[in-house]
Amino acid sequence: MHGFGFASALSEIGLPHGDIPIVLFAFNVGVEAGQLAFIAVVLTILAIAKRVTLPIWVTRNAYSVATFAIGSLAAFWLIERVAIFFA
């Protein structure tokens, strides 16, 4: 479904119809490469973190702090998008 939306947007900006399939393919390959790179970075960080000895208070509170940080960022994005919607 996303491809149809992108294809219509690309045709609206004046891209020739014959070029749309290759542009969509290149875009999707780029998105997938970015996702694989992100996963590689996260796995590398986790592998390094397993080898580092941290104080007990860090290991005890890391899950709660990470959960709070992710939830706060999600709430910020939600409020930001709702505010833009009603603006």
Rosetta silent file (secondary structure, phi, psi, omega in degrees, C-alpha in Angstrom):
SEQUENCE: MHGFGFASALSEIGLPHGDIPIVLFAFNVGVEAGQLAFIAVVLTILAIAKRVTLPIWVTRNAYSVATFAIGSLAAFWLIERVAIFFA
SCORE:     score description
SCORE:     0.000 S_00000001
   1 L     0.000  -39.427  179.929    0.000    0.000    0.000 S_00000001
   2 H   -60.975  -36.447 -178.965    2.806    2.405    0.797 S_00000001
   3 H   -59.435  -39.156  178.804    4.205    1.895   -2.687 S_00000001
   4 H   -65.926  -39.285  177.855    1.000    3.157   -4.273 S_00000001
   5 H   -64.616  -44.949  177.897    1.087    6.286   -2.114 S_00000001
   6 H   -65.482  -39.828 -179.213    4.710    6.966   -2.964 S_00000001
   7 H   -62.479  -42.428  179.638    4.089    6.247   -6.647 S_00000001
   8 H   -68.061  -37.171  177.933    1.269    8.775   -6.815 S_00000001
   9 H   -66.368  -38.841  179.541    3.370   11.363   -4.975 S_00000001
  10 H   -66.980  -37.500  178.943    6.291   10.761   -7.350 S_00000001
  11 H   -71.362  -30.487  178.100    4.066   11.174  -10.397 S_00000001
  12 H   -68.066  -30.532 -179.818    2.627   14.395   -8.934 S_00000001
  13 L   -85.902    1.318  172.569    6.100   15.950   -8.660 S_00000001
  14 L   100.867   11.288  177.456    6.714   15.247  -12.328 S_00000001
  15 L   -73.005  131.362  179.518    8.755   12.043  -12.322 S_00000001
  16 L   -58.962  143.675 -176.288    8.184   10.125  -15.573 S_00000001
  17 H   -59.710  -30.207  179.776    6.032    7.009  -15.110 S_00000001
  18 H   -70.010  -22.126 -179.258    8.785    4.792  -16.514 S_00000001
  19 H   -91.026  -13.654 -175.124   11.174    5.865  -13.728 S_00000001
  20 H   -61.579  -45.554 -178.995    8.777    5.293  -10.824 S_00000001
  21 H   -59.327  -42.065 -179.465    9.414    1.522  -10.386 S_00000001
  22 H   -69.788  -34.954  177.706   13.204    1.936  -10.125 S_00000001
  23 H   -67.042  -43.544  177.513   12.843    4.888   -7.746 S_00000001
  24 H   -63.576  -40.540  178.156   10.469    2.904   -5.512 S_00000001
  25 H   -62.234  -47.418 -179.502   12.832   -0.084   -5.604 S_00000001
  26 H   -63.029  -39.630  177.923   15.826    2.070   -4.675 S_00000001
  27 H   -62.406  -46.494 -179.079   13.864    3.744   -1.870 S_00000001
  28 H   -65.994  -38.232  176.240   12.793    0.396   -0.412 S_00000001
  29 H   -62.809  -41.130  177.967   16.328   -0.998   -0.644 S_00000001
  30 H   -63.341  -41.464  178.174   17.568    2.087    1.199 S_00000001
  31 H   -63.204  -45.937  179.945   14.950    1.682    3.926 S_00000001
  32 H   -64.452  -40.592  177.918   15.839   -1.985    4.400 S_00000001
  33 H   -62.876  -39.455  177.065   19.570   -1.205    4.468 S_00000001
  34 H   -63.808  -40.658  178.001   18.935    1.430    7.124 S_00000001
  35 H   -65.619  -41.494  177.989   16.980   -1.046    9.243 S_00000001
  36 H   -65.372  -38.597  177.714   19.740   -3.651    8.944 S_00000001
  37 H   -64.679  -40.966  178.178   22.345   -1.055    9.899 S_00000001
  38 H   -62.171  -45.095  178.407   20.308   -0.067   12.954 S_00000001
  39 H   -61.772  -40.937  178.564   20.008   -3.700   14.042 S_00000001
  40 H   -62.001  -40.866  178.986   23.765   -4.167   13.575 S_00000001
  41 H   -65.657  -44.907 -179.848   24.475   -1.137   15.772 S_00000001
  42 H   -62.868  -44.641  178.999   22.086   -2.318   18.493 S_00000001
  43 H   -64.092  -36.487  176.644   23.552   -5.838   18.490 S_00000001
  44 H   -64.868  -44.024  178.230   27.071   -4.403   18.683 S_00000001
  45 H   -62.533  -42.157  178.568   26.127   -2.212   21.631 S_00000001
  46 H   -64.653  -39.700  178.402   24.515   -5.190   23.383 S_00000001
  47 H   -64.021  -40.892  177.884   27.589   -7.356   22.794 S_00000001
  48 H   -68.279  -40.884 -178.516   29.841   -4.656   24.253 S_00000001
  49 H   -63.679  -32.306  178.907   27.479   -4.077   27.179 S_00000001
  50 H   -68.370  -25.322 -178.273   27.598   -7.774   28.117 S_00000001
  51 H   -88.072  -13.203 -177.408   31.387   -7.566   28.471 S_00000001
  52 L   -95.568  132.214  176.426   31.354   -4.467   30.692 S_00000001
  53 L   -89.173  120.916 -178.097   30.871   -4.865   34.423 S_00000001
  54 L  -109.068  155.719  175.545   28.510   -2.190   35.701 S_00000001
  55 L   -60.461  152.979 -175.664   27.661   -1.202   39.256 S_00000001
  56 H   -60.959  -35.083 -179.339   24.671   -3.051   40.708 S_00000001
  57 H   -67.327  -28.447  177.614   22.527    0.098   40.900 S_00000001
  58 H   -71.044  -48.072 -179.251   22.931    0.586   37.131 S_00000001
  59 H   -66.483  -31.861 -179.768   21.889   -2.952   36.267 S_00000001
  60 H   -72.031  -33.223 -174.553   18.999   -2.809   38.725 S_00000001
  61 H  -104.218   -5.942 -174.366   17.581    0.464   37.328 S_00000001
  62 H   -61.086  -42.695 -178.390   18.505    0.237   33.626 S_00000001
  63 H   -63.410  -44.706 -179.322   15.252   -1.447   32.558 S_00000001
  64 H   -65.674  -42.009 -179.687   13.060    1.106   34.351 S_00000001
  65 H   -66.074  -43.479  179.309   15.029    4.080   33.023 S_00000001
  66 H   -63.506  -42.500  179.034   14.972    2.745   29.448 S_00000001
  67 H   -62.211  -44.106  178.644   11.227    2.065   29.673 S_00000001
  68 H   -63.540  -42.485 -179.181   10.576    5.566   30.999 S_00000001
  69 H   -63.773  -44.777  179.124   12.742    7.160   28.288 S_00000001
  70 H   -64.746  -43.419  178.648   10.994    5.268   25.481 S_00000001
  71 H   -64.119  -39.193  178.358    7.563    6.056   26.903 S_00000001
  72 H   -64.943  -43.040  178.558    8.430    9.741   27.308 S_00000001
  73 H   -64.327  -42.065  178.207    9.638    9.993   23.727 S_00000001
  74 H   -63.175  -42.041  179.010    6.497    8.250   22.442 S_00000001
  75 H   -64.312  -40.791  177.784    4.279   10.583   24.495 S_00000001
  76 H   -59.599  -47.726  179.926    6.158   13.626   23.153 S_00000001
  77 H   -62.882  -39.551  178.694    5.661   12.482   19.555 S_00000001
  78 H   -62.212  -49.024 -179.266    1.974   11.792   20.203 S_00000001
  79 H   -63.163  -40.813  179.343    1.380   15.225   21.726 S_00000001
  80 H   -61.609  -44.309 -178.499    3.363   16.895   18.949 S_00000001
  81 H   -71.939  -36.199  176.980    1.341   15.202   16.205 S_00000001
  82 H   -66.823  -39.970  178.870   -1.998   15.819   17.883 S_00000001
  83 H   -64.039  -39.165  177.588   -1.074   19.497   18.306 S_00000001
  84 H   -66.889  -37.387 -179.780   -0.170   19.747   14.611 S_00000001
  85 H   -62.313  -40.128 -177.460   -3.426   18.030   13.672 S_00000001
  86 H   -89.896   -3.469 -178.697   -5.507   20.591   15.563 S_00000001
  87 L   -78.289    0.000    0.000   -3.406   23.612   14.544 S_00000001
